[in-house]
Every structure is written in C-alpha cells, then in structure tokens.
Amino acid sequence: MPDWKQNRLTAQLGLDYPIIQGPLGGLASQRLVAAVSNFGGLGCFGALSLQPAGIRDVIDEIRALTSRPVAVNLWLSMEDEGARQSTESDFRNALAPLLPYIDELGAPRPAYKPFAPPPSFADQIRAVLDAKVPILSFVFGVPPREILDECRTRNFVTIGTATTPDEAIALEQAGIDVVVASGLEGGGHRGSFLRPAEESLIGTSSLVEQIVAVVKVPVIAAGGIVDARAVTDAFAAGAEGVQMGTAFLAFEESGASELHRHALLEGNVETALTRGFTGRLARGIRNRLMDELSKPGKPILPYPLQRQLVKSLTGPAESAGRADLVQMWAGQSANLARHTNLQTFLSSLVAELSGLQSAKES
C-alpha cells in the first residue's frame, strides 16, 4: 500500500501531508493559514470580499509567518442575478422579518442604500498573481482561459471546486490542475455553478468516487471530514487529499468569533442548509435566526444584498453574546470537531492515519 503522505497532490503542491485547510471565506486568518502550512499541510486564505490592497496586505502578513506553500481562494461569482435591479421595496420586505430582533437588541435599523458592486474578480486575481502566490483556489465557476494560461506559464497550481461530476469535467477541460469534490456535508456556501445548488447536493464519498471516475487530475475530498476515519474513507474513495474547514474553526488561530468557537466545542449542534443568511445556499448551525429566515415565503434578497442586510442584525447580536441570532457556518460533522489546540489536532491526525496504514500492512 502506498504511503498516504506521498502522492501526486503532495508532490504538485510541495506538501508533507495531503491536508488542506478550507478557505473559510471571512473566517480564515493569517495565523491559521501559516500554522497549517508550517505543519506541512496547505493553509488557504479565503479572500472573498477583500479589495486588491487588502489581499496584498494579507499575503504580506502570511509570508511574514511562513515560507511554506500557501493558497489564496477567490470566488468567481460575487453577485447573483437581480442584485443590481433590487429596489428599496425589496429591501424593506426582506428587512421586515429581522426588525423584531434588531429592536430586541436595541440596534439601529439599517437604511436602504443603492447597490454597491463587490470587488471585481479581475482586480482581485491580478493582486494575487502579482504577489506570486503559487497556489490559487477557486469556487463558484471556471476561471477565464487567459488566467489559467498565465498560471500555467508561471508554473502556478490551480485548484477548482466541483459539487457535481459535470462541474469537475468542466474544470479539468478548462485546464484546472486539481479538483476539490465538495460534498453536501460541508459547512459554508455550496459552490455550485452549472445547476442550482439545491440540484447539486451529493454526499462526499459518492461525489469523490464519481469525480475520480471521470477526471484524471488529483481530487481533494471536502465536506464532513474532521477525523482520521473520514480521511481514510476519502482516500478509499480515490481522493489524494482532504480539505477540512469546520475542524479548524474552533481553534484560537481561526477568525471565528468566540460565540462560534464555543458553539462548536459544546458539541451539541444541528446544522442545516439555508439561503436566508446570504441569499446563497449554505450550511450553518441551526438556531433561532436560521429558522426564522428559512420559513416558506420569507423574502430573500439576491447575494450579496441579503448577506449585507443580515449583518445589520448579526453584528449587534454577536456583541451582545446572542448565539441564537448570529450565523455560524459548520459542516454536518461539527459535533466531532472537539479539539482545541491546532498542533495537537494535526499531530494526532497524522499519527492516527499512519497507525491505520501500518495496521493494514501488517
């Protein structure tokens, strides 16, 4: 049996271990990315809504903490259809379900503002390329051909995210080097781009097996992976690496709030999928706010307008320590993510995986 630590993926990315930290858009931190990379895995920073100058600053800060390979993750789609046409009436309709909670907290009621375009992908990717980040990760689509051509010319590695076999095929045909098979168990946003997210919900093990069968590039399993048993299952399905998100959120190094980390460490959470928090389908910890916004018929603005609107409640709620009124992303295996020390977690994971391999070989 081949050494689980040595395969095409680790060789291509320059890693000691095929363990990738999920980008955790908005919840990653420079410390977390550097710590995972320094251990020998791949730290990945989800730049999401950062302007180019902010991306450059983040990369500089990460490089001050590690000389190992790191990745930056970008979204190819930062707004949904209808966002630019959304009216003040739409805003007030979507705000109505939040008003009782905003008033309960004594927070200011948000005022309507015309649509402000999010950071442009073209500007963001130029900042990443100019900073010479060697590994680029993408979600919500296929990068433009000219970007992938430039990456190949400069020997950068590209990683795309697929929620269906068809998406994986599209990524490989475009020239992506590595595909992340993102199963429905994962926390955060579903990265679907060929069909609606609700029609692209496939469990991680099945998705990995299906994608491995139709592409030749290395495949990374993602979704509900928090321990050695899940990693072993992913490798058995044909993955050459694993991407873990929720497993890293409870650590001090993450960018998650104290409320969020505490909820994970309590180990008694239920997760669900909702569009209510941001306008895009995403998995988080079920609470009072999710239940309210997920009720049938509740008006939801297109992304990113719903995300911006909900922040007018979740910001004050977090300050008030109200876990029932904040969004907290987490995967289905959140109750198994009970470690509190990053180095201890990674060391024990590697030791257990090596022990399982030795047991199989004996």
C-alpha positions as CSV (number, residue, x, y, z in Angstrom):
1,M,0.0,0.0,0.0
2,P,1.5,3.4,-1.0
3,D,2.4,5.9,1.8
4,W,-0.7,8.0,2.4
5,K,1.6,11.1,2.8
6,Q,3.2,10.8,-0.7
7,N,1.1,11.1,-3.9
8,R,0.6,13.3,-6.9
9,L,-1.0,16.0,-4.8
10,T,1.7,16.4,-2.2
11,A,4.3,16.4,-5.0
12,Q,2.4,19.0,-7.0
13,L,1.8,21.3,-4.1
14,G,5.0,20.8,-2.2
15,L,3.4,19.4,1.0
16,D,4.4,17.0,3.7
17,Y,0.8,15.9,4.2
18,P,-2.2,15.9,1.8
19,I,-4.2,18.0,4.4
20,I,-5.7,21.2,3.1
21,Q,-7.3,23.9,5.3
22,G,-10.6,25.0,3.8
23,P,-10.6,28.7,2.7
24,L,-13.2,29.7,5.3
25,G,-14.1,32.9,3.5
26,G,-14.4,35.6,6.2
27,L,-13.3,33.2,8.9
28,A,-9.7,32.4,7.9
29,S,-6.9,34.2,9.5
30,Q,-3.2,34.8,8.6
31,R,-2.2,32.9,11.8
32,L,-4.3,29.9,10.9
33,V,-3.1,29.7,7.3
34,A,0.6,30.0,8.4
35,A,0.2,27.4,11.2
36,V,-1.3,24.8,8.8
37,S,1.4,25.4,6.2
38,N,4.2,25.4,8.8
39,F,3.0,22.0,9.9
40,G,3.3,20.6,6.4
41,G,-0.3,20.9,5.1
42,L,-1.7,23.7,2.9
43,G,-3.1,26.8,4.5
44,C,-5.6,28.6,2.4
45,F,-6.9,32.1,2.9
46,G,-10.4,32.9,1.6
47,A,-10.1,36.4,0.3
48,L,-13.8,36.6,-0.7
49,S,-14.7,40.3,-0.4
50,L,-11.3,41.8,0.1
51,Q,-10.2,44.7,-2.2
52,P,-6.9,44.2,-4.0
53,A,-4.9,46.3,-1.5
54,G,-6.3,44.2,1.4
55,I,-5.3,41.0,-0.4
56,R,-1.8,42.2,-0.8
57,D,-1.6,43.1,2.9
58,V,-2.9,39.7,3.9
59,I,-0.4,37.9,1.6
60,D,2.5,40.0,3.1
61,E,1.4,39.1,6.6
62,I,1.2,35.4,5.9
63,R,4.6,35.4,4.3
64,A,6.0,37.0,7.4
65,L,4.7,33.9,9.3
66,T,5.6,31.1,6.9
67,S,7.9,30.3,4.0
68,R,5.9,27.1,3.2
69,P,3.3,26.8,0.3
70,V,0.1,28.7,0.9
71,A,-3.0,29.3,-1.3
72,V,-5.5,32.1,-1.8
73,N,-9.1,31.4,-2.6
74,L,-11.3,33.6,-4.7
75,W,-15.0,33.5,-5.7
76,L,-15.6,33.8,-9.5
77,S,-19.2,35.0,-8.9
78,M,-19.7,37.7,-6.3
79,E,-23.3,38.7,-7.1
80,D,-26.5,37.0,-8.2
81,E,-28.9,37.8,-10.9
82,G,-31.2,40.6,-9.8
83,A,-28.9,42.2,-7.3
84,R,-28.4,45.4,-9.4
85,Q,-32.1,45.7,-10.0
86,S,-33.2,45.2,-6.4
87,T,-35.3,48.1,-5.2
88,E,-36.0,49.9,-1.9
89,S,-39.3,48.0,-1.7
90,D,-37.4,44.7,-2.0
91,F,-35.1,45.8,0.8
92,R,-38.0,46.7,3.1
93,N,-39.7,43.4,2.5
94,A,-36.5,41.4,3.3
95,L,-35.8,43.6,6.4
96,A,-39.3,43.1,7.9
97,P,-38.5,39.6,9.4
98,L,-35.3,41.0,11.0
99,L,-36.9,44.1,12.6
100,P,-38.2,42.4,15.8
101,Y,-34.8,41.0,16.5
102,I,-33.0,44.3,15.7
103,D,-35.3,46.1,18.0
104,E,-34.9,43.5,20.7
105,L,-31.2,44.1,20.7
106,G,-31.7,47.9,20.6
107,A,-29.6,48.1,17.5
108,P,-30.1,50.8,14.8
109,R,-32.4,49.9,11.9
110,P,-30.4,49.8,8.6
111,A,-31.3,52.3,5.9
112,Y,-31.7,51.4,2.2
113,K,-28.6,52.0,0.1
114,P,-28.3,51.6,-3.7
115,F,-26.4,48.5,-4.9
116,A,-22.6,48.9,-4.5
117,P,-20.6,46.5,-6.7
118,P,-18.5,44.0,-4.9
119,P,-14.7,43.7,-5.5
120,S,-14.0,42.7,-9.1
121,F,-12.6,39.2,-9.7
122,A,-10.3,40.6,-12.3
123,D,-8.8,43.1,-9.9
124,Q,-8.6,40.5,-7.1
125,I,-6.9,37.9,-9.2
126,R,-4.4,40.4,-10.6
127,A,-3.4,41.2,-7.0
128,V,-2.9,37.5,-6.2
129,L,-0.9,36.9,-9.4
130,D,1.3,39.9,-8.9
131,A,2.0,38.8,-5.4
132,K,3.3,35.5,-6.9
133,V,1.1,33.2,-4.7
134,P,2.0,29.8,-6.2
135,I,-1.3,28.1,-5.5
136,L,-4.7,29.6,-6.5
137,S,-8.0,28.2,-5.4
138,F,-11.4,29.0,-6.9
139,V,-15.1,28.4,-6.2
140,F,-18.3,29.2,-8.0
141,G,-17.1,28.6,-11.5
142,V,-14.3,28.1,-14.0
143,P,-11.6,30.8,-14.2
144,P,-11.2,32.7,-17.5
145,R,-8.9,31.0,-20.0
146,E,-6.4,33.8,-20.0
147,I,-6.0,33.5,-16.2
148,L,-5.4,29.7,-16.4
149,D,-2.9,30.3,-19.3
150,E,-1.0,32.8,-17.3
151,C,-0.9,30.4,-14.3
152,R,0.5,27.6,-16.4
153,T,3.1,29.9,-17.9
154,R,4.2,31.0,-14.4
155,N,4.0,27.4,-13.0
156,F,1.3,28.3,-10.6
157,V,-1.0,25.4,-9.4
158,T,-4.8,26.0,-9.8
159,I,-7.5,24.3,-7.7
160,G,-11.2,24.4,-8.7
161,T,-14.2,23.4,-6.7
162,A,-16.9,21.0,-8.0
163,T,-20.2,19.9,-6.5
164,T,-21.1,17.5,-9.3
165,P,-19.2,15.3,-11.7
166,D,-20.2,17.6,-14.6
167,E,-18.6,20.5,-12.9
168,A,-15.4,18.5,-12.3
169,I,-15.2,17.7,-16.0
170,A,-15.7,21.4,-16.9
171,L,-12.9,22.4,-14.6
172,E,-10.5,19.7,-16.0
173,Q,-11.3,20.6,-19.6
174,A,-10.5,24.2,-18.8
175,G,-7.1,23.2,-17.6
176,I,-7.5,23.3,-13.8
177,D,-4.7,21.2,-12.1
178,V,-6.6,19.9,-9.1
179,V,-10.4,19.4,-8.3
180,V,-12.0,19.7,-4.9
181,A,-15.0,17.4,-4.6
182,S,-17.2,19.4,-2.3
183,G,-19.9,17.2,-0.7
184,L,-23.2,18.4,0.7
185,E,-22.0,17.7,4.3
186,G,-19.6,20.7,4.2
187,G,-20.2,23.9,6.1
188,G,-20.5,27.3,4.4
189,H,-21.6,28.0,0.9
190,R,-22.3,25.4,-1.8
191,G,-20.1,26.3,-4.7
192,S,-22.4,25.0,-7.5
193,F,-22.2,26.7,-10.9
194,L,-23.7,24.5,-13.6
195,R,-27.0,23.9,-11.9
196,P,-28.8,25.4,-8.9
197,A,-27.2,24.4,-5.6
198,E,-30.4,22.6,-4.5
199,E,-29.9,20.3,-7.5
200,S,-26.2,19.7,-6.8
201,L,-26.3,18.1,-3.4
202,I,-24.2,14.9,-3.4
203,G,-22.6,13.3,-0.4
204,T,-18.8,13.5,-0.2
205,S,-17.9,9.8,-0.6
206,S,-20.2,9.3,-3.5
207,L,-19.1,12.6,-5.1
208,V,-15.4,11.7,-4.8
209,E,-15.9,8.3,-6.4
210,Q,-17.9,9.8,-9.2
211,I,-15.4,12.5,-9.9
212,V,-12.4,10.2,-9.7
213,A,-14.1,8.1,-12.4
214,V,-14.3,11.0,-14.8
215,V,-11.2,13.1,-14.4
216,K,-7.5,12.4,-14.5
217,V,-6.3,15.2,-12.2
218,P,-5.8,14.8,-8.5
219,V,-9.0,15.0,-6.4
220,I,-9.4,16.5,-2.9
221,A,-12.3,15.4,-0.8
222,A,-14.2,18.1,1.1
223,G,-17.3,18.0,3.3
224,G,-17.8,16.5,6.8
225,I,-14.2,15.5,7.2
226,V,-13.0,16.1,10.8
227,D,-11.1,13.0,11.8
228,A,-8.8,10.1,10.7
229,R,-11.7,7.8,9.9
230,A,-13.3,10.3,7.5
231,V,-9.9,10.9,5.9
232,T,-9.3,7.2,5.5
233,D,-12.8,6.9,3.8
234,A,-11.9,9.7,1.5
235,F,-8.7,8.1,0.4
236,A,-10.5,4.8,-0.1
237,A,-12.9,6.6,-2.4
238,G,-10.0,7.7,-4.6
239,A,-9.1,11.1,-3.2
240,E,-5.5,12.1,-2.9
241,G,-6.1,14.8,-0.3
242,V,-8.7,16.1,2.1
243,Q,-9.9,19.7,2.7
244,M,-11.1,20.4,6.2
245,G,-12.9,23.5,7.3
246,T,-15.1,23.1,10.4
247,A,-12.3,21.1,12.0
248,F,-10.2,24.3,12.1
249,L,-12.8,26.8,13.2
250,A,-12.7,26.1,17.0
251,F,-9.0,26.8,17.2
252,E,-7.8,30.2,18.6
253,E,-6.0,30.8,15.4
254,S,-9.2,30.9,13.3
255,G,-11.1,34.0,12.5
256,A,-14.3,32.6,14.0
257,S,-15.9,34.6,16.9
258,E,-15.8,33.4,20.5
259,L,-19.5,32.6,20.2
260,H,-18.9,30.5,17.1
261,R,-16.0,28.6,18.7
262,H,-17.9,28.0,21.9
263,A,-20.9,26.6,20.0
264,L,-18.6,24.1,18.2
265,L,-16.8,23.0,21.3
266,E,-20.1,22.4,23.1
267,G,-20.6,19.5,20.7
268,N,-24.4,19.6,20.6
269,V,-25.2,21.4,17.4
270,E,-27.5,20.7,14.5
271,T,-26.7,22.0,11.0
272,A,-28.9,22.8,8.1
273,L,-28.8,24.4,4.6
274,T,-30.4,27.9,4.1
275,R,-30.4,30.8,1.7
276,G,-31.6,33.1,4.5
277,F,-28.3,34.2,5.8
278,T,-26.7,35.4,2.5
279,G,-29.0,34.7,-0.4
280,R,-26.9,31.7,-1.5
281,L,-27.4,28.1,-0.2
282,A,-25.0,27.5,2.7
283,R,-24.7,25.1,5.7
284,G,-24.6,26.5,9.2
285,I,-25.5,25.8,12.8
286,R,-29.3,25.8,13.1
287,N,-30.6,28.5,15.5
288,R,-33.5,30.9,16.0
289,L,-32.4,33.2,13.2
290,M,-31.9,30.4,10.7
291,D,-35.4,29.0,11.5
292,E,-36.9,32.5,11.1
293,L,-35.3,33.2,7.7
294,S,-35.9,29.7,6.4
295,K,-39.7,29.8,6.8
296,P,-41.5,29.4,3.5
297,G,-42.4,32.6,1.8
298,K,-39.8,34.8,3.6
299,P,-38.4,37.3,1.1
300,I,-34.7,36.9,0.5
301,L,-32.5,39.3,-1.4
302,P,-30.0,38.2,-4.1
303,Y,-26.4,37.7,-2.9
304,P,-24.7,39.8,-1.7
305,L,-27.6,42.0,-0.6
306,Q,-29.1,39.5,1.8
307,R,-25.6,39.0,3.3
308,Q,-25.2,42.7,3.9
309,L,-28.7,43.1,5.3
310,V,-28.4,40.2,7.8
311,K,-25.1,41.7,9.0
312,S,-27.1,44.6,10.4
313,L,-28.5,42.1,12.9
314,T,-25.7,39.6,13.4
315,G,-23.1,42.2,14.2
316,P,-25.0,43.6,17.2
317,A,-26.1,40.1,18.2
318,E,-22.5,38.9,18.4
319,S,-21.6,41.9,20.5
320,A,-24.5,41.0,22.8
321,G,-23.4,37.4,23.1
322,R,-26.6,36.1,21.4
323,A,-25.7,32.9,19.7
324,D,-29.4,32.4,18.7
325,L,-29.2,35.4,16.4
326,V,-25.8,35.0,14.5
327,Q,-24.8,33.0,11.5
328,M,-22.3,30.3,12.3
329,W,-21.0,28.2,9.4
330,A,-20.4,24.5,10.2
331,G,-20.4,21.1,8.5
332,Q,-22.5,18.1,9.4
333,S,-19.7,16.5,11.4
334,A,-19.4,19.6,13.6
335,N,-20.1,17.7,16.8
336,L,-16.9,15.6,16.2
337,A,-14.7,18.7,16.0
338,R,-13.8,18.9,19.6
339,H,-10.0,19.7,19.5
340,T,-8.9,23.0,21.0
341,N,-5.2,23.0,20.0
342,L,-4.2,23.1,16.4
343,Q,-0.8,21.4,16.7
344,T,-2.2,18.7,18.9
345,F,-5.0,18.1,16.4
346,L,-2.8,17.8,13.4
347,S,-0.1,15.7,15.1
348,S,-2.7,13.3,16.4
349,L,-4.4,13.1,13.0
350,V,-1.1,12.3,11.2
351,A,-0.2,9.7,13.9
352,E,-3.6,8.0,13.7
353,L,-3.5,7.9,9.9
354,S,0.0,6.4,9.9
355,G,-1.1,3.9,12.5
356,L,-4.1,2.9,10.5
357,Q,-1.9,2.4,7.4
358,S,0.6,0.3,9.4
359,A,-2.2,-1.9,10.8
360,K,-3.5,-2.5,7.2
361,E,0.0,-3.5,6.0
362,S,0.7,-5.9,8.9
